[in-house]
């Protein structure tokens, strides 16, 4: 194999700047999408455990739709199909006048997809709490809202830190699909460096190392949270 190795290309301009920019967009897309995913997923997950059948059914429908459609297909639907289904003025605003339409679409698409997965984590956390705690809360005079606020959610979130860590790591990796709708995140910038320099091994090795550093940093941070949130002696009993 007569491949011409040139690791120095990674520290040359503009290629170094492209990598740094790609890291910035990857972090920006991932963190913004996680805010949506965690917030919306928490609401949907709670709704799946409520006694109201309408809310529970609507939340279940959301989870089954967004969880079972591939993320890449969802990004295409958000970016290419949705503007065509809306009234002409709205569609034109989404395609031409919305600031950073590719970035916004990636954040929304990734956030809504991950929210369906977070919702299942929240639901499982709530339902793993022994029913005795629920009955004790009602016996103490708590309303349903107070029960969730003071009893169920504080315990459930501490129980689901490990699976939430996995989802948080996954959202960084899934952000690479944003390149398909024009977001110049890390993977897209690595491809661009390859096209300009033909140094594909170097470019994608650098991207791999950066992804590993990001995910290891997240994993270490979440492991500290998990240790602090651990509940010694707690045994989940189901509802």
Secondary structure, DSSP 8 states (H G I E B T S, - for coil): ------GGGGGSTTHHHHHHHHHHHHHHHHHHHHHHHHHHHHHHHHHTTSS-HHHHHHHHHHHHHHHHS-HHHHHHIIIIIHHHHS-HHHHHIIIIISTTHHHHHHHHHHHHHHHHHHHHHHHHHHHTS-HHHHHHHHHTT--HHHHIIIIIHHHHHHHTHHHHHHHHHHHHHHGGGGGGGT---HHHHHHHHHHHH--HHHHHHHHHHHHHHHHHHHHHHHHHHHHHH--TT------
